[in-house]
Amino acid sequence: MITFVCKWCGKEWRELLAFELHCTILHSQSWLIKRR
């Protein structure tokens, strides 16, 4: 089973949509976009 781990807070999700939503709302950026 694939799990998605948030690189900012370490939380884990099994659903991509919920994971993306979390990162966008809580961390104000998409996990798909890597900023330096």
Backbone hydrogen bonds, N-H to C=O, Kabsch-Sander energy under -0.5 kcal/mol:
donor,donor_aa,acceptor,acceptor_aa,energy
4,F,13,W,-3.5
5,V,3,T,-0.5
6,C,11,K,-2.9
10,G,6,C,-2.0
13,W,4,F,-2.5
16,L,14,R,-0.5
19,F,15,E,-1.8
20,E,16,L,-2.8
21,L,17,L,-2.4
22,H,18,A,-2.1
23,C,19,F,-2.1
24,T,20,E,-2.2
25,I,21,L,-2.4
26,L,22,H,-2.7
27,H,22,H,-0.6
27,H,23,C,-1.1
29,Q,23,C,-1.6
33,I,30,S,-1.1
34,K,32,L,-0.6
35,R,33,I,-0.7
